[in-house]
């Protein structure tokens, strides 16, 4: 079975795999990559020369990342096969979707303009996690941003209330609203506790290597500098946390992070929070990020395959009784085949990670499904399998 199963899965995923997609509005370019699970952000003030200033460290695109603590395990999204990644949403509100059998994590992006900016100069990210499993789970979020503008000067960061030149943790007991890292090459401003957003629990300003090397949280010492001798000197970063807590079945939590170029007025309060624009209300069954699209959604033409535009909001409906997806779905279009493949992978995930026992009937059904997919798409690797 292995000789048939894994090449078929690999082949079908390669057929529908997305490439990195760029989204541009005003002076900002956002790049999403479903292969790495990462995003990149550029200021395009120099766009007429075909250049952009990276607002995050970009010599290694993986140094900024989103991580999830699920039970006793920590997963760096994009670097683990336990969570599968896709790009969804629209040109103005794209999303990175990460899903596992137990937890769904979605990063919803939207473009913003700060009060004194002449054009779009930043993004808002609403990161929401939802329990997809059949029982309560413990889950938390960690977003690490590898900053770089302030590393050659002092102070390395400032907020609307203070200068930060040593390791600092900010929690909800303070009134800081934004932080700023800047030099002669550019600037990056990030939200702390901004009106109209879903607050993080804590924000940790620290040496990047210490944050990255820690399984979850780096040990905090008041007054520690931004060095991790001997290899990491004045290498600063910012980590946002939603503390690990219990999520009942179908419950979700959301954290907002806004990033923009410098504006001493900070961030304007959004008129309508968008954190759940693509998700259900807490306590209801989650929408499937890879499900067939509603009739009001159409494909974006051009260079961004499989990105969608929401031309009409879906009609509200009563929450369905939560049910686990069936292991076997009918073969139809490529998207239906993808859904079928997804359910097959669910069964494999359960077997590998949770020790779920496969019945003889389920095993025969999986073998029949693989045979049907094989007949539909032909042999793989020159007919060897």
Secondary structure, DSSP 8 states (H G I E B T S, - for coil): -HHHHHHHHHHHHHHH----EEEEETTEEEEEETTTTEEEEEE-TTGGGT--EESS--SSTTSSEEEEEETTEEEETTS-TTSEEEEEE-SSSEEEEEE-SSEEEEEEEEEE--TT-SS--EEEEEEEEEE-SSS-EEEEEEEEE---TTTTSSSSEEESS-EE-S-EEEETTS---EEEEEETTEEEEEESS-TTS---SEEEEEEHHHHHHSSS-----TT--S-BTTTBSS-EEEEEEEEEEEE-TT-EEEEEEEEES--TT-----SS--TTTTS--TTS----TTS---TTEEE--SS-TT-EEE-S--------------S-----SHHHHHHHHHHHHHHHHHHHHH-----HHHHHHHHHHHHHHHHHH--STTTT-
